[in-house]
Amino acid sequence: MTQTIVKTKEGYTKIPNNILRAIYRSPFNGTEIRVIFFVIRMTSGWHKENKLLSYGYIAKEANLNKRNVRRAINLLTQSKIIIKSKDGRKNKLALNQNPTTWELCKTQKIKGAKLSLYKG
C-alpha cells in the first residue's frame, strides 16, 4: 500500500472546523455539497469574502448540470447558507460564515403532519 503525501505548496483552502462540522451534519444532497465547496474554494481559497460566479461556470467547473446548480443555489440561499447578490448577469456569492444562522430544517409531510429531519 502506497501513501500519497499532499503537497501544501500546491495550494490548499482553509475551512474553519465549525463550517466543516455544519456541512457534514447537514442533509445536503451531492449537488448542494459540491456547490458549497466550490463557493468556499473560489472565496476562502483566494482570501476573498465573495466572488462573481455564473451558474454556467459553476456547472462547468463542478461537472454539474446548470439547471441543478441554479436550483441548489436558490435552495442554499433560501436556507441562508449561501449569500447571493446580483451584479449584472452574474451572481456575487459567498458562504454565510455563521452556521448557527443556517436554516437547515427540512420537513416532509407524513399524513398531514410534518416530520423534522434535521434542526442544526
C-alpha positions as CSV (number, residue, x, y, z in Angstrom):
1,M,0.0,0.0,0.0
2,T,1.5,3.3,-1.1
3,Q,0.6,6.5,0.7
4,T,0.2,9.8,-1.2
5,I,1.6,12.8,0.5
6,V,-0.3,16.0,0.0
7,K,1.9,18.9,-1.0
8,T,0.6,22.1,0.6
9,K,2.9,24.1,-1.7
10,E,0.5,23.3,-4.5
11,G,-2.2,25.1,-2.5
12,Y,-4.9,24.4,0.0
13,T,-8.1,26.1,1.3
14,K,-8.5,26.7,5.0
15,I,-12.0,25.8,6.1
16,P,-13.0,26.5,9.8
17,N,-13.9,23.4,11.8
18,N,-17.3,24.8,12.7
19,I,-18.2,25.2,9.0
20,L,-17.0,21.7,8.2
21,R,-19.0,20.3,11.1
22,A,-22.1,22.1,10.0
23,I,-21.7,20.7,6.4
24,Y,-21.1,17.1,7.4
25,R,-24.0,17.2,9.9
26,S,-26.4,18.7,7.4
27,P,-28.9,16.9,5.0
28,F,-27.3,18.3,1.8
29,N,-27.5,16.4,-1.5
30,G,-24.5,15.9,-3.7
31,T,-25.1,18.9,-5.9
32,E,-25.5,21.2,-2.9
33,I,-22.3,20.0,-1.3
34,R,-20.4,20.4,-4.5
35,V,-21.8,24.0,-4.9
36,I,-20.9,24.8,-1.3
37,F,-17.3,23.5,-1.6
38,F,-16.9,25.3,-5.0
39,V,-18.0,28.6,-3.4
40,I,-15.7,28.0,-0.5
41,R,-12.8,27.3,-2.9
42,M,-13.5,30.4,-5.0
43,T,-13.8,32.7,-2.0
44,S,-11.9,31.5,1.0
45,G,-9.4,29.7,-1.3
46,W,-8.5,33.1,-2.7
47,H,-8.9,35.1,0.5
48,K,-12.0,36.8,-0.7
49,E,-15.3,37.5,1.0
50,N,-17.4,36.9,-2.2
51,K,-16.9,36.1,-5.8
52,L,-18.8,36.8,-9.1
53,L,-19.9,33.4,-10.4
54,S,-22.3,32.4,-13.1
55,Y,-24.4,29.3,-12.9
56,G,-22.7,28.1,-16.1
57,Y,-19.2,28.5,-14.8
58,I,-20.1,26.6,-11.6
59,A,-21.7,23.9,-13.6
60,K,-18.7,23.5,-15.9
61,E,-16.1,23.5,-13.1
62,A,-18.0,21.3,-10.7
63,N,-19.2,19.0,-13.6
64,L,-22.8,19.6,-12.8
65,N,-26.0,20.4,-14.8
66,K,-26.6,24.2,-15.0
67,R,-30.3,23.8,-14.0
68,N,-29.3,21.8,-10.9
69,V,-26.8,24.4,-9.9
70,R,-29.5,27.1,-10.2
71,R,-31.8,25.0,-8.0
72,A,-29.1,24.3,-5.5
73,I,-28.1,27.9,-5.2
74,N,-31.7,29.0,-4.8
75,L,-32.2,26.5,-2.0
76,L,-29.0,27.3,-0.3
77,T,-29.8,31.0,-0.5
78,Q,-33.3,30.4,1.0
79,S,-31.6,28.4,3.7
80,K,-29.2,31.3,4.5
81,I,-26.2,29.1,3.7
82,I,-25.1,31.0,0.6
83,I,-25.3,34.8,0.4
84,K,-26.2,35.9,-3.1
85,S,-26.5,39.3,-4.6
86,K,-26.6,40.3,-8.3
87,D,-24.0,42.1,-10.3
88,G,-25.4,42.3,-13.8
89,R,-26.0,38.8,-15.1
90,K,-23.6,37.2,-12.6
91,N,-24.2,36.3,-9.0
92,K,-22.0,37.5,-6.3
93,L,-21.8,34.5,-4.0
94,A,-20.4,34.0,-0.5
95,L,-20.7,31.4,2.2
96,N,-22.5,32.5,5.3
97,Q,-19.7,32.1,7.9
98,N,-22.1,31.8,10.8
99,P,-23.6,28.3,10.6
100,T,-25.9,28.9,13.6
101,T,-28.0,31.2,11.3
102,W,-28.3,28.4,8.7
103,E,-31.9,27.3,8.3
104,L,-31.4,23.6,7.9
105,C,-34.7,22.2,8.9
106,K,-36.2,20.1,6.1
107,T,-39.6,18.8,6.5
108,Q,-41.7,16.0,4.9
109,K,-45.4,15.7,5.0
110,I,-46.4,12.4,6.5
111,K,-50.2,12.0,6.5
112,G,-50.7,15.7,7.2
113,A,-48.1,16.0,9.9
114,K,-44.6,17.5,9.4
115,L,-41.6,15.5,10.5
116,S,-38.4,17.4,11.1
117,L,-35.4,15.6,9.5
118,Y,-32.8,17.9,10.9
119,K,-32.5,21.0,13.0
120,G,-29.0,22.4,13.5
